[in-house]
Amino acid sequence: MMIRKAFFVTAMVAVAAGANALQLIDDFSIGSSRISQSTVGGNFLVQNNAAPLLMERDMTVWLESTDDPDFQARTSMKVANHMLNCSSDAETDGHFSLVYSNPMPNGVDFSAEQAFDLSFVYNDQPIELTSYAESVGPNPIGVLTAVTHLTIPAGTNFKFHVDGWNIPITWSNCDIVTFVFDTKKGGDFQLGRVEAVPEPTSVAVLALGLGGIFLRRRRK
C-alpha cells in the first residue's frame, strides 16, 4: 500500500511538472545577419518570424556617448550556428538587447511561467542584465512593465534564471519581453536558447496540492 501511495504521489509530481513545462522562445535557428556599431550611437535589426513562438526578434547594439569625437570601438551581434554571438572591443563596454514581440490576442500565454532561462554557451566576464516584461492590462490600468536587474556570472554551458520582477503584471497579456545585456570592456558571450519556464514555487505548490488531494481521498 505504501509503495502504491509513493508511486501515485510521484506520478502527480510528474504531472505537475509537465503541466508547467518550459516554452521555447528562441533557439537562434533563424536569422544570420550581423549588426555592428563602431561610433557613438546605435544600430538595430528587426527579424520577422525569427523566433519559434514569438513573432519578431529585434536585436540592438549601441555605444554610449563620449567626450572623444574620434572615438571608435566595434561592438557586434550575429546569429549563426544556432547561437547569438555578441562581442565588444577592449576600449568600450558593450550594450546589447534582445526584444521579442508577442502580439495579443494571438500571442503566447505566459501565465504558467512568469520566468525565463537563458542558456549560455560561453560568457567571459560578468554581465549586468536588465529584463523587462510588458503587458497590456485591462482599462484603466493600461500598459504595465515589470523590471528585474540581475548579474550574470562568467562561465561556459550554463543556464541563467531570470525572475524577481518588481511588480506583478498580467502575464496572459505579456506582449513584449526584453533582455538588455551590459558587458564590461572587451566582453564576449554566446547565447544558445531563450526559454519561458515555470517558477519552482508554482510547480511545488501544484505538486503538493495534488498529493494532498490524493491523501485526503485515501483517508475517506
SEVEXZA-53396 format. One record per residue (C-alpha): residue number from 1; x negated, y negated, z negated. Coordinates in nm, 4 decimals. Example, Ala and Ser with C-alpha at 12.3 -4.5 7.8 and 13.67 -1.06 7.14 Angstrom:
2
{pos=1, px=-1.2300, py=0.4500, pz=-0.7800}
{pos=2, px=-1.3670, py=0.1060, pz=-0.7140}
This chain:
220
{pos=1, px=0.0000, py=0.0000, pz=0.0000}
{pos=2, px=-0.2794, py=-0.2420, pz=-0.0884}
{pos=3, px=-0.4528, py=-0.1663, pz=0.2412}
{pos=4, px=-0.1297, py=-0.2407, pz=0.4261}
{pos=5, px=-0.0922, py=-0.5728, pz=0.2433}
{pos=6, px=-0.4501, py=-0.6722, pz=0.3153}
{pos=7, px=-0.4099, py=-0.5829, pz=0.6817}
{pos=8, px=-0.0892, py=-0.7845, pz=0.7118}
{pos=9, px=-0.2356, py=-1.0930, pz=0.5457}
{pos=10, px=-0.5456, py=-1.0678, pz=0.7664}
{pos=11, px=-0.3197, py=-1.0494, pz=1.0700}
{pos=12, px=-0.1316, py=-1.3580, pz=0.9531}
{pos=13, px=-0.4594, py=-1.5484, pz=0.9180}
{pos=14, px=-0.5486, py=-1.4476, pz=1.2735}
{pos=15, px=-0.2075, py=-1.5670, pz=1.3962}
{pos=16, px=-0.2539, py=-1.8975, pz=1.2160}
{pos=17, px=-0.5961, py=-1.9489, pz=1.3698}
{pos=18, px=-0.4653, py=-1.8564, pz=1.7134}
{pos=19, px=-0.1766, py=-2.0978, pz=1.6814}
{pos=20, px=-0.4319, py=-2.3742, pz=1.6230}
{pos=21, px=-0.6776, py=-2.2684, pz=1.8931}
{pos=22, px=-0.9055, py=-2.5271, pz=2.0480}
{pos=23, px=-0.8220, py=-2.7084, pz=2.3684}
{pos=24, px=-1.0935, py=-2.7655, pz=2.6245}
{pos=25, px=-1.1133, py=-3.1310, pz=2.7246}
{pos=26, px=-1.4290, py=-3.1294, pz=2.9368}
{pos=27, px=-1.6927, py=-2.8748, pz=3.0350}
{pos=28, px=-1.8581, py=-3.1111, pz=3.2856}
{pos=29, px=-1.7957, py=-2.8686, pz=3.5705}
{pos=30, px=-1.6591, py=-3.1535, pz=3.7867}
{pos=31, px=-1.8468, py=-3.4677, pz=3.8856}
{pos=32, px=-2.2038, py=-3.5156, pz=3.9991}
{pos=33, px=-2.2597, py=-3.8891, pz=4.0266}
{pos=34, px=-2.5286, py=-4.0713, pz=3.8314}
{pos=35, px=-2.4815, py=-4.4189, pz=3.6899}
{pos=36, px=-2.7683, py=-4.6298, pz=3.5584}
{pos=37, px=-2.8460, py=-4.9787, pz=3.4343}
{pos=38, px=-3.1859, py=-5.1478, pz=3.4321}
{pos=39, px=-3.0948, py=-5.5058, pz=3.3362}
{pos=40, px=-2.8689, py=-5.6633, pz=3.0744}
{pos=41, px=-2.5079, py=-5.5681, pz=3.1311}
{pos=42, px=-2.3137, py=-5.2545, pz=3.2042}
{pos=43, px=-2.2228, py=-5.0065, pz=3.4728}
{pos=44, px=-1.9299, py=-4.7673, pz=3.4770}
{pos=45, px=-1.7829, py=-4.4856, pz=3.6833}
{pos=46, px=-1.4262, py=-4.3552, pz=3.6780}
{pos=47, px=-1.3890, py=-3.9941, pz=3.7925}
{pos=48, px=-1.0293, py=-3.8924, pz=3.8605}
{pos=49, px=-0.9228, py=-3.5388, pz=3.7667}
{pos=50, px=-1.2708, py=-3.4858, pz=3.6242}
{pos=51, px=-1.1668, py=-3.3001, pz=3.3098}
{pos=52, px=-0.9757, py=-2.9702, pz=3.2904}
{pos=53, px=-0.6853, py=-3.1001, pz=3.0815}
{pos=54, px=-0.7091, py=-3.4757, pz=3.0843}
{pos=55, px=-0.6537, py=-3.6773, pz=3.3961}
{pos=56, px=-0.9563, py=-3.9015, pz=3.4072}
{pos=57, px=-1.3140, py=-3.9348, pz=3.2799}
{pos=58, px=-1.4644, py=-4.2832, pz=3.2517}
{pos=59, px=-1.8424, py=-4.2965, pz=3.1944}
{pos=60, px=-2.0117, py=-4.6209, pz=3.0923}
{pos=61, px=-2.3752, py=-4.7118, pz=3.0301}
{pos=62, px=-2.4922, py=-5.0580, pz=2.9221}
{pos=63, px=-2.7750, py=-5.2671, pz=2.7805}
{pos=64, px=-2.7231, py=-5.5347, pz=2.5175}
{pos=65, px=-2.8248, py=-5.8965, pz=2.5707}
{pos=66, px=-3.1830, py=-6.0035, pz=2.5111}
{pos=67, px=-3.3811, py=-6.3281, pz=2.4986}
{pos=68, px=-3.6234, py=-6.1997, pz=2.7618}
{pos=69, px=-3.4918, py=-6.2976, pz=3.1104}
{pos=70, px=-3.7266, py=-6.0467, pz=3.2742}
{pos=71, px=-3.6234, py=-5.7577, pz=3.0511}
{pos=72, px=-3.5744, py=-5.4275, pz=3.2330}
{pos=73, px=-3.5255, py=-5.0789, pz=3.0939}
{pos=74, px=-3.3393, py=-4.7913, pz=3.2540}
{pos=75, px=-3.0527, py=-4.6068, pz=3.0927}
{pos=76, px=-2.8612, py=-4.3442, pz=3.2865}
{pos=77, px=-2.5789, py=-4.0902, pz=3.2694}
{pos=78, px=-2.5303, py=-3.7969, pz=3.5046}
{pos=79, px=-2.3063, py=-3.4912, pz=3.5223}
{pos=80, px=-2.4989, py=-3.1904, pz=3.6549}
{pos=81, px=-2.5312, py=-2.8182, pz=3.5843}
{pos=82, px=-2.2252, py=-2.8208, pz=3.3546}
{pos=83, px=-2.3834, py=-3.0842, pz=3.1314}
{pos=84, px=-2.3665, py=-3.4567, pz=3.0681}
{pos=85, px=-2.7247, py=-3.5863, pz=3.0715}
{pos=86, px=-2.7927, py=-3.9213, pz=2.9019}
{pos=87, px=-3.1343, py=-4.0862, pz=2.8766}
{pos=88, px=-3.2878, py=-4.4232, pz=2.7930}
{pos=89, px=-3.6336, py=-4.5754, pz=2.8238}
{pos=90, px=-3.8586, py=-4.6212, pz=2.5221}
{pos=91, px=-3.8099, py=-5.0004, pz=2.5452}
{pos=92, px=-3.4396, py=-5.0052, pz=2.4627}
{pos=93, px=-3.1566, py=-4.8451, pz=2.2706}
{pos=94, px=-2.9171, py=-4.6585, pz=2.4962}
{pos=95, px=-2.5433, py=-4.7170, pz=2.4837}
{pos=96, px=-2.3212, py=-4.4577, pz=2.6486}
{pos=97, px=-1.9478, py=-4.3966, pz=2.6366}
{pos=98, px=-1.7048, py=-4.1286, pz=2.7486}
{pos=99, px=-1.3394, py=-4.2268, pz=2.7823}
{pos=100, px=-1.0707, py=-3.9677, pz=2.8507}
{pos=101, px=-0.7249, py=-4.0790, pz=2.9562}
{pos=102, px=-0.4279, py=-3.8635, pz=2.8641}
{pos=103, px=-0.1251, py=-4.0401, pz=3.0172}
{pos=104, px=0.2061, py=-3.9916, pz=2.8446}
{pos=105, px=0.4662, py=-3.8458, pz=2.8528}
{pos=106, px=0.2984, py=-3.5669, pz=3.0513}
{pos=107, px=-0.0327, py=-3.5565, pz=2.8638}
{pos=108, px=-0.1761, py=-3.3045, pz=2.6188}
{pos=109, px=-0.0188, py=-3.2920, pz=2.2709}
{pos=110, px=-0.2999, py=-3.3195, pz=2.0132}
{pos=111, px=-0.0759, py=-3.2980, pz=1.7037}
{pos=112, px=-0.2049, py=-2.9463, pz=1.6223}
{pos=113, px=-0.5710, py=-3.0520, pz=1.6444}
{pos=114, px=-0.6443, py=-3.4130, pz=1.5411}
{pos=115, px=-1.0203, py=-3.3488, pz=1.5605}
{pos=116, px=-1.2871, py=-3.2788, pz=1.8217}
{pos=117, px=-1.6031, py=-3.0736, pz=1.8647}
{pos=118, px=-1.8942, py=-3.1974, pz=2.0757}
{pos=119, px=-2.1239, py=-2.9135, pz=2.1886}
{pos=120, px=-2.4784, py=-3.0420, pz=2.2292}
{pos=121, px=-2.7371, py=-2.8601, pz=2.4371}
{pos=122, px=-3.0096, py=-3.0969, pz=2.3206}
{pos=123, px=-3.0455, py=-3.4155, pz=2.1174}
{pos=124, px=-3.3914, py=-3.5545, pz=2.0449}
{pos=125, px=-3.3016, py=-3.8024, pz=1.7668}
{pos=126, px=-3.0046, py=-3.9092, pz=1.5532}
{pos=127, px=-2.7205, py=-4.0875, pz=1.7341}
{pos=128, px=-2.4668, py=-4.3290, pz=1.5868}
{pos=129, px=-2.1256, py=-4.2161, pz=1.7161}
{pos=130, px=-1.8107, py=-4.4273, pz=1.7113}
{pos=131, px=-1.4950, py=-4.2485, pz=1.8210}
{pos=132, px=-1.1527, py=-4.3930, pz=1.8997}
{pos=133, px=-0.8150, py=-4.2203, pz=1.9356}
{pos=134, px=-0.5339, py=-4.4375, pz=2.0661}
{pos=135, px=-0.1647, py=-4.3527, pz=2.0527}
{pos=136, px=0.1428, py=-4.5173, pz=2.1965}
{pos=137, px=0.3639, py=-4.5287, pz=1.8886}
{pos=138, px=0.7392, py=-4.5928, pz=1.8743}
{pos=139, px=0.8509, py=-4.9547, pz=1.8664}
{pos=140, px=0.7901, py=-5.1768, pz=1.6781}
{pos=141, px=0.4626, py=-5.0005, pz=1.5883}
{pos=142, px=0.3220, py=-5.0223, pz=1.9409}
{pos=143, px=-0.0334, py=-4.9036, pz=2.0066}
{pos=144, px=-0.2327, py=-4.7577, pz=1.7162}
{pos=145, px=-0.6096, py=-4.6971, pz=1.7315}
{pos=146, px=-0.7842, py=-4.4679, pz=1.4830}
{pos=147, px=-1.1614, py=-4.5037, pz=1.4433}
{pos=148, px=-1.4333, py=-4.2921, pz=1.2878}
{pos=149, px=-1.8091, py=-4.3628, pz=1.2513}
{pos=150, px=-2.0474, py=-4.0670, pz=1.2233}
{pos=151, px=-2.4180, py=-3.9871, pz=1.2661}
{pos=152, px=-2.5082, py=-3.7004, pz=1.4988}
{pos=153, px=-2.8295, py=-3.5221, pz=1.3924}
{pos=154, px=-3.1131, py=-3.4216, pz=1.6220}
{pos=155, px=-3.1194, py=-3.0572, pz=1.7286}
{pos=156, px=-3.0519, py=-2.8020, pz=2.0008}
{pos=157, px=-2.7473, py=-2.5893, pz=2.0786}
{pos=158, px=-2.5140, py=-2.7111, pz=1.8048}
{pos=159, px=-2.1568, py=-2.8313, pz=1.7623}
{pos=160, px=-2.0757, py=-3.1636, pz=1.6013}
{pos=161, px=-1.7325, py=-3.2073, pz=1.4412}
{pos=162, px=-1.5527, py=-3.5403, pz=1.4845}
{pos=163, px=-1.2843, py=-3.6251, pz=1.2290}
{pos=164, px=-1.2327, py=-3.8592, pz=0.9318}
{pos=165, px=-1.0095, py=-4.1118, pz=1.1123}
{pos=166, px=-0.9488, py=-4.4383, pz=0.9290}
{pos=167, px=-0.5702, py=-4.4460, pz=0.9896}
{pos=168, px=-0.3032, py=-4.1934, pz=1.0892}
{pos=169, px=-0.1736, py=-4.2100, pz=1.4446}
{pos=170, px=0.0920, py=-4.0304, pz=1.6460}
{pos=171, px=-0.1264, py=-3.7513, pz=1.7862}
{pos=172, px=0.1542, py=-3.6184, pz=2.0056}
{pos=173, px=0.1310, py=-3.9519, pz=2.1924}
{pos=174, px=-0.2500, py=-3.9869, pz=2.1945}
{pos=175, px=-0.3214, py=-4.1264, pz=2.5400}
{pos=176, px=-0.6896, py=-4.2315, pz=2.5181}
{pos=177, px=-0.9872, py=-4.0672, pz=2.3445}
{pos=178, px=-1.3237, py=-4.2478, pz=2.3462}
{pos=179, px=-1.6710, py=-4.1457, pz=2.2294}
{pos=180, px=-1.9404, py=-4.4158, pz=2.2117}
{pos=181, px=-2.2986, py=-4.2936, pz=2.1660}
{pos=182, px=-2.5560, py=-4.5438, pz=2.0372}
{pos=183, px=-2.9020, py=-4.3886, pz=2.0675}
{pos=184, px=-3.2334, py=-4.5150, pz=1.9388}
{pos=185, px=-3.5099, py=-4.6282, pz=2.1719}
{pos=186, px=-3.6013, py=-4.3542, pz=2.4158}
{pos=187, px=-3.3087, py=-4.1395, pz=2.3048}
{pos=188, px=-3.2051, py=-3.8489, pz=2.5271}
{pos=189, px=-2.9264, py=-3.5957, pz=2.4858}
{pos=190, px=-2.7346, py=-3.3328, pz=2.6808}
{pos=191, px=-2.3697, py=-3.2586, pz=2.6088}
{pos=192, px=-2.2126, py=-2.9324, pz=2.7256}
{pos=193, px=-1.8477, py=-2.9368, pz=2.6137}
{pos=194, px=-1.5842, py=-3.1567, pz=2.4534}
{pos=195, px=-1.3028, py=-2.9716, pz=2.2763}
{pos=196, px=-0.9995, py=-3.0629, pz=2.0672}
{pos=197, px=-0.9974, py=-2.8411, pz=1.7576}
{pos=198, px=-0.7689, py=-2.7913, pz=1.4570}
{pos=199, px=-0.8712, py=-2.9306, pz=1.1224}
{pos=200, px=-0.9928, py=-2.6444, pz=0.8965}
{pos=201, px=-0.7474, py=-2.7520, pz=0.6269}
{pos=202, px=-0.4466, py=-2.7202, pz=0.8576}
{pos=203, px=-0.5466, py=-2.3664, pz=0.9564}
{pos=204, px=-0.5975, py=-2.2672, pz=0.5923}
{pos=205, px=-0.2636, py=-2.4152, pz=0.4827}
{pos=206, px=-0.0779, py=-2.2321, pz=0.7590}
{pos=207, px=-0.2508, py=-1.9035, pz=0.6783}
{pos=208, px=-0.1775, py=-1.9346, pz=0.3053}
{pos=209, px=0.1839, py=-2.0220, pz=0.3779}
{pos=210, px=0.2336, py=-1.7121, pz=0.5913}
{pos=211, px=0.0634, py=-1.4960, pz=0.3302}
{pos=212, px=0.2868, py=-1.6402, pz=0.0585}
{pos=213, px=0.5992, py=-1.5633, pz=0.2594}
{pos=214, px=0.4842, py=-1.2030, pz=0.3026}
{pos=215, px=0.4117, py=-1.1535, pz=-0.0688}
{pos=216, px=0.7440, py=-1.3066, pz=-0.1742}
{pos=217, px=0.9340, py=-1.0729, pz=0.0588}
{pos=218, px=0.7422, py=-0.7748, pz=-0.0764}
{pos=219, px=0.8392, py=-0.8642, pz=-0.4335}
{pos=220, px=1.2065, py=-0.8754, pz=-0.3377}
